[in-house]
């Protein structure tokens, strides 16, 4: 009797195992069949949306998804208050038909990047060569730091550590004589991806100089920076922020545009870290250009200024990027992946 129950138990277990195996085989066959014979449309991803390349209304779908991205060009304009120029911003438009063709040619599951074109406005920064720039176009929610350097190496090193740790780019306007004497620091700035500007060679009062003497100062500094970095400098800021048409004209004749600032820390007077921060954070605006120097109080203030700028939802960029008329492709770049 005991043998009978043992045999019967083994038979039951065998049947259960066999049934499970049959179910597993059936499931696998069903899954494979669905994969092979599936009639699910071939979707591709465009601006975070799944689109069927064979859809009859594909053109309308793409037009609807991109219509809000169109931007009209904004011309450079004269700033009457500062007797300066506010730079232009290029227009932006998605090429719908080109996007449709890209979607139809894409593979299943592929993310298709839009095709676009930029349009330039009639008036540009270069049309106002004899007027300085105080800020970027207010359309841009960006801020640029200008750091004038002719002394303060020990504080400059500390500032660089803070900028690097916070992934903040900045534009360093160098006095040529300082750059000549500190080639390793200049190269370090380049390695960190910083931007360069020209601040004259010997830190003179240019409004008291002839046009030829001003040009000589600018030329010598540009030559030093280019020799050390290979970069051709395109921005000039006069020592002491002196404002004179002959200074702007001398720089323009050499292919450089004069850049000043809309917010000044006046940190060289050592007013205290809290005051330096207040002068900037309390007055932040789109397109702001912030002037700083490597002083003993600047590194501490810099940390708080970085926090304040980011809390205001403003982005740090270099002067070169701030004054670049191409803005919308970078602004919309996160949308291309559907973010």
Helices and strands as residue ranges (DSSP letters): H 2-37, E 43-46, E 49-52, H 58-66, G 67-69, E 77-79, E 84-86, E 91-94, H 96-105, E 111-112, E 116-119, G 125-128, E 142-149, H 153-165, E 171-174, H 176-181, H 183-191, E 195-198, G 206-208, H 211-229, E 235-236, G 239-241, H 245-253, E 257-258, E 263-264, G 267-269, H 273-281, E 288-293, H 298-311, E 315-317, H 319-322, H 328-331, H 333-336
